[in-house]
């Protein structure tokens, strides 16, 4: 969420994968948008929120 530009070992095309992750995070920051993060332990439902440094963080839905 905070670093969508970081590659993953299974990325077939790291550049395209990073761009897809950036678009997804932008979408998850839109008003009234809730996402599901299967790897976020007990806070799976939430949204992306832009931080003061321009990056994003995951904010759980209460």
PyMOL Python script that loads the backbone (N, CA, C, O; Angstrom):
from pymol import cmd

cmd.read_pdbstr("""\
ATOM      1  N   UNK A   1       0.827  -1.185   0.000  1.00  0.00           N
ATOM      2  CA  UNK A   1       0.000   0.000   0.000  1.00  0.00           C
ATOM      3  C   UNK A   1       0.872   1.250   0.000  1.00  0.00           C
ATOM      4  O   UNK A   1       0.641   2.173  -0.782  1.00  0.00           O
ATOM      5  N   UNK A   2       1.858   1.281   0.864  1.00  0.00           N
ATOM      6  CA  UNK A   2       2.706   2.465   0.988  1.00  0.00           C
ATOM      7  C   UNK A   2       3.722   2.558  -0.145  1.00  0.00           C
ATOM      8  O   UNK A   2       4.111   3.659  -0.533  1.00  0.00           O
ATOM      9  N   UNK A   3       4.155   1.425  -0.677  1.00  0.00           N
ATOM     10  CA  UNK A   3       5.168   1.409  -1.740  1.00  0.00           C
ATOM     11  C   UNK A   3       4.713   0.515  -2.897  1.00  0.00           C
ATOM     12  O   UNK A   3       5.262  -0.571  -3.082  1.00  0.00           O
ATOM     13  N   UNK A   4       3.729   0.948  -3.673  1.00  0.00           N
ATOM     14  CA  UNK A   4       3.268   0.104  -4.782  1.00  0.00           C
ATOM     15  C   UNK A   4       4.331  -0.099  -5.857  1.00  0.00           C
ATOM     16  O   UNK A   4       4.194  -0.985  -6.700  1.00  0.00           O
ATOM     17  N   UNK A   5       5.384   0.708  -5.837  1.00  0.00           N
ATOM     18  CA  UNK A   5       6.448   0.582  -6.828  1.00  0.00           C
ATOM     19  C   UNK A   5       7.401  -0.568  -6.522  1.00  0.00           C
ATOM     20  O   UNK A   5       8.171  -0.969  -7.394  1.00  0.00           O
ATOM     21  N   UNK A   6       7.369  -1.106  -5.306  1.00  0.00           N
ATOM     22  CA  UNK A   6       8.259  -2.208  -4.959  1.00  0.00           C
ATOM     23  C   UNK A   6       7.832  -3.470  -5.701  1.00  0.00           C
ATOM     24  O   UNK A   6       6.659  -3.842  -5.657  1.00  0.00           O
ATOM     25  N   UNK A   7       8.753  -4.126  -6.372  1.00  0.00           N
ATOM     26  CA  UNK A   7       8.400  -5.329  -7.127  1.00  0.00           C
ATOM     27  C   UNK A   7       8.185  -6.541  -6.219  1.00  0.00           C
ATOM     28  O   UNK A   7       8.623  -6.579  -5.069  1.00  0.00           O
ATOM     29  N   UNK A   8       7.510  -7.502  -6.774  1.00  0.00           N
ATOM     30  CA  UNK A   8       7.264  -8.780  -6.099  1.00  0.00           C
ATOM     31  C   UNK A   8       7.935  -9.857  -6.947  1.00  0.00           C
ATOM     32  O   UNK A   8       8.007  -9.723  -8.168  1.00  0.00           O
ATOM     33  N   UNK A   9       8.413 -10.895  -6.333  1.00  0.00           N
ATOM     34  CA  UNK A   9       9.112 -11.952  -7.055  1.00  0.00           C
ATOM     35  C   UNK A   9       8.301 -12.615  -8.148  1.00  0.00           C
ATOM     36  O   UNK A   9       8.873 -13.168  -9.088  1.00  0.00           O
ATOM     37  N   UNK A  10       6.987 -12.573  -8.050  1.00  0.00           N
ATOM     38  CA  UNK A  10       6.153 -13.226  -9.057  1.00  0.00           C
ATOM     39  C   UNK A  10       5.655 -12.262 -10.141  1.00  0.00           C
ATOM     40  O   UNK A  10       4.882 -12.668 -11.010  1.00  0.00           O
ATOM     41  N   UNK A  11       6.082 -11.002 -10.105  1.00  0.00           N
ATOM     42  CA  UNK A  11       5.704 -10.044 -11.150  1.00  0.00           C
ATOM     43  C   UNK A  11       6.314 -10.486 -12.483  1.00  0.00           C
ATOM     44  O   UNK A  11       7.532 -10.616 -12.605  1.00  0.00           O
ATOM     45  N   UNK A  12       5.465 -10.712 -13.468  1.00  0.00           N
ATOM     46  CA  UNK A  12       5.964 -11.068 -14.807  1.00  0.00           C
ATOM     47  C   UNK A  12       6.603  -9.848 -15.466  1.00  0.00           C
ATOM     48  O   UNK A  12       7.646  -9.950 -16.111  1.00  0.00           O
ATOM     49  N   UNK A  13       5.962  -8.700 -15.293  1.00  0.00           N
ATOM     50  CA  UNK A  13       6.460  -7.430 -15.831  1.00  0.00           C
ATOM     51  C   UNK A  13       6.450  -6.435 -14.670  1.00  0.00           C
ATOM     52  O   UNK A  13       5.416  -5.829 -14.390  1.00  0.00           O
ATOM     53  N   UNK A  14       7.587  -6.259 -13.994  1.00  0.00           N
ATOM     54  CA  UNK A  14       7.618  -5.402 -12.800  1.00  0.00           C
ATOM     55  C   UNK A  14       7.092  -3.987 -13.025  1.00  0.00           C
ATOM     56  O   UNK A  14       6.400  -3.450 -12.160  1.00  0.00           O
ATOM     57  N   UNK A  15       7.397  -3.383 -14.143  1.00  0.00           N
ATOM     58  CA  UNK A  15       6.933  -2.026 -14.416  1.00  0.00           C
ATOM     59  C   UNK A  15       5.419  -1.955 -14.551  1.00  0.00           C
ATOM     60  O   UNK A  15       4.775  -1.083 -13.966  1.00  0.00           O
ATOM     61  N   UNK A  16       4.853  -2.879 -15.327  1.00  0.00           N
ATOM     62  CA  UNK A  16       3.402  -2.914 -15.507  1.00  0.00           C
ATOM     63  C   UNK A  16       2.700  -3.275 -14.196  1.00  0.00           C
ATOM     64  O   UNK A  16       1.644  -2.724 -13.885  1.00  0.00           O
ATOM     65  N   UNK A  17       3.277  -4.185 -13.439  1.00  0.00           N
ATOM     66  CA  UNK A  17       2.692  -4.573 -12.151  1.00  0.00           C
ATOM     67  C   UNK A  17       2.669  -3.391 -11.184  1.00  0.00           C
ATOM     68  O   UNK A  17       1.679  -3.182 -10.483  1.00  0.00           O
ATOM     69  N   UNK A  18       3.740  -2.629 -11.143  1.00  0.00           N
ATOM     70  CA  UNK A  18       3.805  -1.460 -10.262  1.00  0.00           C
ATOM     71  C   UNK A  18       2.758  -0.432 -10.670  1.00  0.00           C
ATOM     72  O   UNK A  18       2.106   0.162  -9.812  1.00  0.00           O
ATOM     73  N   UNK A  19       2.593  -0.218 -11.967  1.00  0.00           N
ATOM     74  CA  UNK A  19       1.580   0.732 -12.443  1.00  0.00           C
ATOM     75  C   UNK A  19       0.180   0.253 -12.060  1.00  0.00           C
ATOM     76  O   UNK A  19      -0.659   1.059 -11.657  1.00  0.00           O
ATOM     77  N   UNK A  20      -0.075  -1.026 -12.181  1.00  0.00           N
ATOM     78  CA  UNK A  20      -1.380  -1.577 -11.788  1.00  0.00           C
ATOM     79  C   UNK A  20      -1.624  -1.355 -10.294  1.00  0.00           C
ATOM     80  O   UNK A  20      -2.721  -0.964  -9.893  1.00  0.00           O
ATOM     81  N   UNK A  21      -0.598  -1.605  -9.468  1.00  0.00           N
ATOM     82  CA  UNK A  21      -0.750  -1.397  -8.021  1.00  0.00           C
ATOM     83  C   UNK A  21      -1.002   0.072  -7.704  1.00  0.00           C
ATOM     84  O   UNK A  21      -1.809   0.376  -6.826  1.00  0.00           O
ATOM     85  N   UNK A  22      -0.327   0.992  -8.399  1.00  0.00           N
ATOM     86  CA  UNK A  22      -0.571   2.427  -8.179  1.00  0.00           C
ATOM     87  C   UNK A  22      -2.017   2.793  -8.515  1.00  0.00           C
ATOM     88  O   UNK A  22      -2.663   3.525  -7.764  1.00  0.00           O
ATOM     89  N   UNK A  23      -2.522   2.288  -9.636  1.00  0.00           N
ATOM     90  CA  UNK A  23      -3.913   2.573 -10.022  1.00  0.00           C
ATOM     91  C   UNK A  23      -4.890   1.999  -9.006  1.00  0.00           C
ATOM     92  O   UNK A  23      -5.890   2.637  -8.678  1.00  0.00           O
ATOM     93  N   UNK A  24      -4.610   0.804  -8.508  1.00  0.00           N
ATOM     94  CA  UNK A  24      -5.486   0.179  -7.524  1.00  0.00           C
ATOM     95  C   UNK A  24      -5.529   0.990  -6.235  1.00  0.00           C
ATOM     96  O   UNK A  24      -6.605   1.204  -5.675  1.00  0.00           O
ATOM     97  N   UNK A  25      -4.367   1.446  -5.756  1.00  0.00           N
ATOM     98  CA  UNK A  25      -4.322   2.242  -4.529  1.00  0.00           C
ATOM     99  C   UNK A  25      -5.079   3.556  -4.724  1.00  0.00           C
ATOM    100  O   UNK A  25      -5.804   3.988  -3.827  1.00  0.00           O
ATOM    101  N   UNK A  26      -4.920   4.191  -5.876  1.00  0.00           N
ATOM    102  CA  UNK A  26      -5.676   5.419  -6.165  1.00  0.00           C
ATOM    103  C   UNK A  26      -7.177   5.143  -6.115  1.00  0.00           C
ATOM    104  O   UNK A  26      -7.938   5.924  -5.544  1.00  0.00           O
ATOM    105  N   UNK A  27      -7.598   4.033  -6.714  1.00  0.00           N
ATOM    106  CA  UNK A  27      -9.023   3.677  -6.702  1.00  0.00           C
ATOM    107  C   UNK A  27      -9.519   3.436  -5.282  1.00  0.00           C
ATOM    108  O   UNK A  27     -10.625   3.848  -4.933  1.00  0.00           O
ATOM    109  N   UNK A  28      -8.716   2.776  -4.465  1.00  0.00           N
ATOM    110  CA  UNK A  28      -9.113   2.485  -3.093  1.00  0.00           C
ATOM    111  C   UNK A  28      -9.154   3.729  -2.212  1.00  0.00           C
ATOM    112  O   UNK A  28      -9.665   3.677  -1.093  1.00  0.00           O
ATOM    113  N   UNK A  29      -8.623   4.841  -2.705  1.00  0.00           N
ATOM    114  CA  UNK A  29      -8.661   6.080  -1.924  1.00  0.00           C
ATOM    115  C   UNK A  29      -9.868   6.950  -2.274  1.00  0.00           C
ATOM    116  O   UNK A  29     -10.079   7.994  -1.658  1.00  0.00           O
ATOM    117  N   UNK A  30     -10.651   6.529  -3.247  1.00  0.00           N
ATOM    118  CA  UNK A  30     -11.829   7.311  -3.634  1.00  0.00           C
ATOM    119  C   UNK A  30     -12.896   7.234  -2.544  1.00  0.00           C
ATOM    120  O   UNK A  30     -13.003   6.232  -1.837  1.00  0.00           O
ATOM    121  N   UNK A  31     -13.679   8.298  -2.417  1.00  0.00           N
ATOM    122  CA  UNK A  31     -14.759   8.294  -1.410  1.00  0.00           C
ATOM    123  C   UNK A  31     -15.713   7.111  -1.618  1.00  0.00           C
ATOM    124  O   UNK A  31     -15.999   6.717  -2.749  1.00  0.00           O
ATOM    125  N   UNK A  32     -16.188   6.566  -0.522  1.00  0.00           N
ATOM    126  CA  UNK A  32     -17.152   5.463  -0.519  1.00  0.00           C
ATOM    127  C   UNK A  32     -16.628   4.187  -1.174  1.00  0.00           C
ATOM    128  O   UNK A  32     -17.416   3.360  -1.632  1.00  0.00           O
ATOM    129  N   UNK A  33     -15.313   4.021  -1.224  1.00  0.00           N
ATOM    130  CA  UNK A  33     -14.710   2.810  -1.780  1.00  0.00           C
ATOM    131  C   UNK A  33     -14.092   2.015  -0.646  1.00  0.00           C
ATOM    132  O   UNK A  33     -13.280   2.534   0.120  1.00  0.00           O
ATOM    133  N   UNK A  34     -14.480   0.759  -0.544  1.00  0.00           N
ATOM    134  CA  UNK A  34     -13.945  -0.142   0.476  1.00  0.00           C
ATOM    135  C   UNK A  34     -13.292  -1.314  -0.232  1.00  0.00           C
ATOM    136  O   UNK A  34     -13.850  -1.870  -1.179  1.00  0.00           O
ATOM    137  N   UNK A  35     -12.123  -1.682   0.226  1.00  0.00           N
ATOM    138  CA  UNK A  35     -11.406  -2.800  -0.363  1.00  0.00           C
ATOM    139  C   UNK A  35     -11.269  -3.946   0.617  1.00  0.00           C
ATOM    140  O   UNK A  35     -11.557  -3.811   1.806  1.00  0.00           O
ATOM    141  N   UNK A  36     -10.825  -5.069   0.096  1.00  0.00           N
ATOM    142  CA  UNK A  36     -10.596  -6.268   0.890  1.00  0.00           C
ATOM    143  C   UNK A  36      -9.144  -6.667   0.707  1.00  0.00           C
ATOM    144  O   UNK A  36      -8.719  -6.973  -0.408  1.00  0.00           O
ATOM    145  N   UNK A  37      -8.381  -6.668   1.786  1.00  0.00           N
ATOM    146  CA  UNK A  37      -6.973  -7.067   1.737  1.00  0.00           C
ATOM    147  C   UNK A  37      -6.780  -8.389   2.457  1.00  0.00           C
ATOM    148  O   UNK A  37      -6.663  -8.418   3.682  1.00  0.00           O
ATOM    149  N   UNK A  38      -6.748  -9.457   1.726  1.00  0.00           N
ATOM    150  CA  UNK A  38      -6.660 -10.795   2.301  1.00  0.00           C
ATOM    151  C   UNK A  38      -5.419 -11.038   3.153  1.00  0.00           C
ATOM    152  O   UNK A  38      -5.419 -11.929   4.001  1.00  0.00           O
ATOM    153  N   UNK A  39      -4.371 -10.263   2.939  1.00  0.00           N
ATOM    154  CA  UNK A  39      -3.132 -10.452   3.696  1.00  0.00           C
ATOM    155  C   UNK A  39      -2.985  -9.447   4.836  1.00  0.00           C
ATOM    156  O   UNK A  39      -1.895  -9.295   5.387  1.00  0.00           O
ATOM    157  N   UNK A  40      -4.067  -8.761   5.193  1.00  0.00           N
ATOM    158  CA  UNK A  40      -4.002  -7.738   6.232  1.00  0.00           C
ATOM    159  C   UNK A  40      -4.509  -8.250   7.577  1.00  0.00           C
ATOM    160  O   UNK A  40      -5.054  -7.482   8.369  1.00  0.00           O
ATOM    161  N   UNK A  41      -4.334  -9.524   7.831  1.00  0.00           N
ATOM    162  CA  UNK A  41      -4.680 -10.161   9.109  1.00  0.00           C
ATOM    163  C   UNK A  41      -6.107  -9.869   9.530  1.00  0.00           C
ATOM    164  O   UNK A  41      -7.041 -10.255   8.827  1.00  0.00           O
ATOM    165  N   UNK A  42      -6.301  -9.203  10.650  1.00  0.00           N
ATOM    166  CA  UNK A  42      -7.650  -9.014  11.192  1.00  0.00           C
ATOM    167  C   UNK A  42      -8.284  -7.688  10.778  1.00  0.00           C
ATOM    168  O   UNK A  42      -9.331  -7.323  11.312  1.00  0.00           O
ATOM    169  N   UNK A  43      -7.680  -6.960   9.843  1.00  0.00           N
ATOM    170  CA  UNK A  43      -8.243  -5.681   9.373  1.00  0.00           C
ATOM    171  C   UNK A  43      -8.397  -5.736   7.853  1.00  0.00           C
ATOM    172  O   UNK A  43      -7.891  -4.872   7.136  1.00  0.00           O
ATOM    173  N   UNK A  44      -9.095  -6.753   7.376  1.00  0.00           N
ATOM    174  CA  UNK A  44      -9.148  -7.002   5.941  1.00  0.00           C
ATOM    175  C   UNK A  44      -9.964  -5.977   5.158  1.00  0.00           C
ATOM    176  O   UNK A  44      -9.647  -5.708   4.000  1.00  0.00           O
ATOM    177  N   UNK A  45     -11.009  -5.395   5.758  1.00  0.00           N
ATOM    178  CA  UNK A  45     -11.810  -4.405   5.052  1.00  0.00           C
ATOM    179  C   UNK A  45     -11.325  -3.012   5.402  1.00  0.00           C
ATOM    180  O   UNK A  45     -11.161  -2.678   6.575  1.00  0.00           O
ATOM    181  N   UNK A  46     -11.094  -2.200   4.380  1.00  0.00           N
ATOM    182  CA  UNK A  46     -10.616  -0.850   4.629  1.00  0.00           C
ATOM    183  C   UNK A  46     -10.519  -0.055   3.352  1.00  0.00           C
ATOM    184  O   UNK A  46     -11.080  -0.412   2.317  1.00  0.00           O
ATOM    185  N   UNK A  47      -9.779   1.048   3.461  1.00  0.00           N
ATOM    186  CA  UNK A  47      -9.589   1.911   2.303  1.00  0.00           C
ATOM    187  C   UNK A  47      -8.190   2.495   2.369  1.00  0.00           C
ATOM    188  O   UNK A  47      -7.542   2.477   3.415  1.00  0.00           O
ATOM    189  N   UNK A  48      -7.737   3.010   1.245  1.00  0.00           N
ATOM    190  CA  UNK A  48      -6.438   3.674   1.202  1.00  0.00           C
ATOM    191  C   UNK A  48      -6.642   5.143   1.545  1.00  0.00           C
ATOM    192  O   UNK A  48      -7.595   5.775   1.089  1.00  0.00           O
ATOM    193  N   UNK A  49      -5.742   5.670   2.347  1.00  0.00           N
ATOM    194  CA  UNK A  49      -5.816   7.080   2.724  1.00  0.00           C
ATOM    195  C   UNK A  49      -4.469   7.722   2.420  1.00  0.00           C
ATOM    196  O   UNK A  49      -3.422   7.211   2.816  1.00  0.00           O
ATOM    197  N   UNK A  50      -4.509   8.858   1.706  1.00  0.00           N
ATOM    198  CA  UNK A  50      -3.271   9.549   1.355  1.00  0.00           C
ATOM    199  C   UNK A  50      -2.672  10.200   2.599  1.00  0.00           C
ATOM    200  O   UNK A  50      -3.365  10.889   3.347  1.00  0.00           O
ATOM    201  N   UNK A  51      -1.378   9.972   2.808  1.00  0.00           N
ATOM    202  CA  UNK A  51      -0.656  10.563   3.925  1.00  0.00           C
ATOM    203  C   UNK A  51      -0.105  11.929   3.522  1.00  0.00           C
ATOM    204  O   UNK A  51      -0.185  12.317   2.357  1.00  0.00           O
ATOM    205  N   UNK A  52       0.443  12.643   4.472  1.00  0.00           N
ATOM    206  CA  UNK A  52       0.996  13.972   4.196  1.00  0.00           C
ATOM    207  C   UNK A  52       2.195  13.916   3.247  1.00  0.00           C
ATOM    208  O   UNK A  52       2.503  14.909   2.588  1.00  0.00           O
ATOM    209  N   UNK A  53       2.880  12.757   3.168  1.00  0.00           N
ATOM    210  CA  UNK A  53       4.032  12.626   2.264  1.00  0.00           C
ATOM    211  C   UNK A  53       3.627  12.184   0.860  1.00  0.00           C
ATOM    212  O   UNK A  53       4.489  11.951   0.013  1.00  0.00           O
ATOM    213  N   UNK A  54       2.324  12.067   0.606  1.00  0.00           N
ATOM    214  CA  UNK A  54       1.834  11.681  -0.712  1.00  0.00           C
ATOM    215  C   UNK A  54       1.643  10.192  -0.897  1.00  0.00           C
ATOM    216  O   UNK A  54       1.009   9.765  -1.861  1.00  0.00           O
ATOM    217  N   UNK A  55       2.176   9.401   0.003  1.00  0.00           N
ATOM    218  CA  UNK A  55       1.992   7.945  -0.066  1.00  0.00           C
ATOM    219  C   UNK A  55       0.655   7.590   0.567  1.00  0.00           C
ATOM    220  O   UNK A  55      -0.062   8.465   1.052  1.00  0.00           O
ATOM    221  N   UNK A  56       0.322   6.306   0.560  1.00  0.00           N
ATOM    222  CA  UNK A  56      -0.952   5.853   1.099  1.00  0.00           C
ATOM    223  C   UNK A  56      -0.736   4.895   2.256  1.00  0.00           C
ATOM    224  O   UNK A  56       0.320   4.275   2.385  1.00  0.00           O
ATOM    225  N   UNK A  57      -1.748   4.790   3.086  1.00  0.00           N
ATOM    226  CA  UNK A  57      -1.743   3.826   4.184  1.00  0.00           C
ATOM    227  C   UNK A  57      -3.116   3.159   4.214  1.00  0.00           C
ATOM    228  O   UNK A  57      -4.099   3.728   3.738  1.00  0.00           O
ATOM    229  N   UNK A  58      -3.180   1.967   4.768  1.00  0.00           N
ATOM    230  CA  UNK A  58      -4.433   1.204   4.873  1.00  0.00           C
ATOM    231  C   UNK A  58      -5.171   1.628   6.137  1.00  0.00           C
ATOM    232  O   UNK A  58      -4.604   1.609   7.229  1.00  0.00           O
ATOM    233  N   UNK A  59      -6.425   2.008   5.988  1.00  0.00           N
ATOM    234  CA  UNK A  59      -7.243   2.429   7.122  1.00  0.00           C
ATOM    235  C   UNK A  59      -8.394   1.443   7.249  1.00  0.00           C
ATOM    236  O   UNK A  59      -9.258   1.402   6.372  1.00  0.00           O
ATOM    237  N   UNK A  60      -8.433   0.647   8.312  1.00  0.00           N
ATOM    238  CA  UNK A  60      -9.491  -0.338   8.485  1.00  0.00           C
ATOM    239  C   UNK A  60     -10.867   0.316   8.596  1.00  0.00           C
ATOM    240  O   UNK A  60     -11.005   1.427   9.108  1.00  0.00           O
ATOM    241  N   UNK A  61     -11.869  -0.389   8.109  1.00  0.00           N
ATOM    242  CA  UNK A  61     -13.255   0.056   8.261  1.00  0.00           C
ATOM    243  C   UNK A  61     -13.743  -0.447   9.614  1.00  0.00           C
ATOM    244  O   UNK A  61     -13.676  -1.641   9.907  1.00  0.00           O
ATOM    245  N   UNK A  62     -14.224   0.457  10.418  1.00  0.00           N
ATOM    246  CA  UNK A  62     -14.687   0.087  11.774  1.00  0.00           C
ATOM    247  C   UNK A  62     -16.078  -0.473  11.746  1.00  0.00           C
ATOM    248  O   UNK A  62     -16.619  -0.833  12.792  1.00  0.00           O
TER     249      UNK A  62
END
""", "prot")
cmd.dss("prot")
cmd.show_as("cartoon", "prot")
cmd.util.cbc("prot")
cmd.orient("prot")
